[in-house]
């Protein structure tokens, strides 16, 4: 049995060079922000530079655009010499800075560089007779990224027009309409179904009064979040055929309003799928929570947790954003969550 104390360290590489020893020696703060979807992840490192070596000797400016990776390691977590590890992923350095007094140096990386063509170059193109996964695969391929498609739903498009839009903005619009989440991280474009993620087991329970809960904030919103059902209706202008479907989840309040959607669908099955996904998009933000916790490498965007002993806010939640912060004095975590919808 190991007698070593728990502690948190970081392992960092810049352009493949391991600089972990220097990073841990001079570290003021490492902050890793992990988003479930629609926003890029980022990594920020602040370093003690009172000796002037980071800005004058070690950082040259050539680091901008090169790879940056970091791992958070909770040493001896269970008191038996075993570690907990969080691989923050691969980033591209997009800024370097200095400040003082006292002297400090900063390094910031993003999971999708602002200079990336997928983000900056605009295109006009007609996409015809193609599935969402194929569009995403083509965009990923020409951007030097790899597609991970993690959804059983893969909508087919007769025609979609991309008009003076960047590839990532166009793809985000398609994903929103389809009720599919999009994330760019570590060289991957990831499309996934949040509803499927919500069905996974909770990794832990956050209990009121527990020692690892440093602060919390809970809330509900009734603004555009409380719909009992969704009605989809579409009339084909060529044939005059009308397709419609009303989706009502189990246990919904019949007194609440109906969400109405008028978008092209080809079958009642497509209408049902669209109704279900649009209703989820509206209602999923009704219950939200924020916690500041003692650092925990298991808690990342997209995993679920149980919230207990908070009364009306109890239930299963999915993490939308996790911000991990490591300093010389410890490791803390801020998470933003939304409650998992039941009956969908």
C-alpha positions, -999 to 999 in steps of 0.1 A, spaced: 0 0 0 14 34 -11 17 61 16 22 89 -10 -3 118 -7 -27 128 -33 -16 155 -57 -24 168 -91 2 173 -118 1 181 -155 19 166 -185 23 190 -214 38 187 -249 44 215 -274 51 203 -310 58 168 -296 84 180 -271 76 170 -235 80 201 -212 61 187 -183 88 193 -157 91 230 -165 54 234 -167 48 220 -132 77 240 -118 64 274 -131 26 267 -133 3 294 -121 -29 279 -137 -40 255 -164 -76 258 -175 -92 233 -199 -127 241 -211 -145 211 -226 -178 218 -244 -204 192 -253 -212 208 -286 -213 239 -309 -183 256 -292 -146 249 -296 -127 235 -266 -97 256 -254 -67 252 -232 -50 281 -214 -18 279 -194 -5 307 -172 32 305 -160 53 323 -135 79 343 -154 95 365 -128 128 351 -139 121 362 -175 130 329 -191 97 321 -207 94 353 -227 130 359 -234 145 324 -238 119 296 -242 90 312 -262 100 326 -295 67 333 -313 73 304 -337 50 283 -314 18 298 -329 0 272 -349 19 242 -335 3 214 -316 -3 217 -278 -14 188 -257 -20 184 -220 -30 157 -195 -42 162 -160 -31 135 -136 -45 130 -101 -16 110 -85 -23 83 -59 -60 90 -61 -72 59 -42 -42 58 -18 -28 27 -35 -5 44 -60 -31 44 -88 -38 76 -108 -68 92 -124 -60 107 -158 -78 132 -180 -64 136 -215 -74 171 -225 -67 164 -262 -49 181 -290 -50 218 -295 -34 244 -318 -16 273 -302 -33 305 -312 -19 331 -288 11 339 -266 12 367 -241 31 383 -212 21 404 -183 35 419 -151 45 427 -125 50 401 -113 61 386 -146 38 359 -162 36 342 -195 5 328 -212 -1 301 -238 -36 295 -253 -47 267 -276 -80 260 -294 -94 228 -308 -103 245 -340 -78 273 -350 -93 306 -363 -70 302 -393 -85 269 -403 -101 269 -437 -131 250 -424 -138 280 -401 -128 309 -423 -132 301 -460 -168 306 -474 -182 285 -502 -213 283 -524 -223 248 -533 -254 227 -539 -255 193 -521 -278 168 -538 -290 133 -530 -267 129 -500 -268 119 -463 -257 142 -435 -228 118 -427 -215 120 -463 -216 159 -462 -197 158 -428 -173 133 -442 -164 154 -472 -160 186 -451 -138 167 -426 -117 151 -453 -108 183 -471 -100 200 -438 -76 174 -427 -99 162 -400 -115 128 -393 -152 122 -390 -168 104 -361 -205 99 -367 -222 86 -336 -259 87 -343 -283 61 -355 -302 89 -373 -286 100 -406 -310 123 -426 -310 122 -464 -312 154 -484 -326 158 -519 -309 192 -520 -293 216 -496 -276 248 -507 -245 262 -490 -245 299 -499 -214 320 -489 -210 300 -457 -180 285 -441 -181 247 -440 -183 245 -402 -212 271 -401 -231 252 -428 -226 219 -411 -237 234 -377 -269 245 -394 -276 211 -408 -269 195 -374 -292 219 -356 -320 212 -380 -315 174 -376 -313 176 -338 -277 163 -339 -248 177 -318 -215 187 -334 -181 190 -317 -146 195 -330 -118 181 -309 -83 165 -313 -84 164 -351 -120 150 -353 -153 164 -363 -177 145 -341 -215 143 -348 -235 126 -321 -270 122 -308 -272 138 -274 -304 118 -266 -283 86 -269 -256 100 -246 -282 109 -221 -292 72 -218 -257 62 -205 -253 55 -169 -243 83 -144 -206 83 -135 -213 97 -100 -238 114 -78 -235 151 -67 -251 153 -32 -259 185 -13 -236 188 17 -209 166 3 -173 177 9 -165 178 -28 -193 203 -35 -178 238 -31 -207 258 -45 -239 254 -66 -265 273 -85 -297 258 -98 -325 272 -119 -355 267 -142 -366 286 -172 -401 287 -187 -391 308 -217 -396 288 -248 -389 255 -229 -423 241 -219 -440 225 -248 -463 195 -244 -461 183 -280 -448 191 -315 -469 192 -346 -451 189 -380 -471 197 -411 -457 200 -447 -475 203 -480 -455 194 -511 -459 223 -536 -455 200 -566 -479 172 -556 -502 190 -532 -497 160 -507 -498 170 -470 -478 150 -445 -483 157 -408 -475 142 -374 -479 152 -338 -454 139 -313 -463 138 -276 -438 124 -251 -449 103 -222 -461 122 -192 -464 156 -209 -488 182 -195 -518 185 -218 -523 221 -207 -490 232 -221 -487 247 -256 -479 230 -289 -448 236 -309 -456 239 -346 -431 232 -374 -435 237 -411 -405 221 -428 -401 197 -457 -405 160 -448 -410 131 -472 -428 106 -450 -447 104 -417 -416 87 -402 -395 117 -411 -422 140 -397 -422 120 -364 -384 121 -361 -383 159 -368 -411 165 -343 -393 146 -316 -359 163 -322 -373 198 -323 -393 193 -292 -362 181 -274 -342 211 -286 -368 234 -271 -375 216 -238 -340 204 -229 -329 237 -212 -358 239 -187 -337 227 -157 -301 238 -155 -274 235 -128 -239 248 -121 -215 233 -96 -180 241 -85 -164 209 -73 -131 194 -61 -114 184 -93 -125 151 -108 -111 138 -141 -142 117 -148 -164 147 -152 -162 158 -188 -188 172 -213 -213 146 -225 -213 124 -194 -242 121 -170 -244 125 -133 -272 122 -107 -281 153 -86 -295 144 -51 -309 162 -21 -317 194 -39 -355 189 -39 -372 198 -71 -339 198 -89 -330 162 -82 -325 139 -112 -302 129 -139 -282 156 -157 -258 157 -186 -227 179 -185 -228 206 -212 -195 224 -202 -167 213 -179 -139 237 -170 -110 220 -152 -85 243 -134 -52 232 -120 -30 256 -99 -2 252 -75 -27 250 -46 -51 225 -61 -75 213 -87 -111 225 -91 -138 219 -116 -168 240 -127 -196 222 -146 -227 234 -163 -255 208 -167 -290 204 -180 -315 179 -167 -321 148 -189 -355 148 -205 -377 118 -196 -402 102 -219 -386 110 -252 
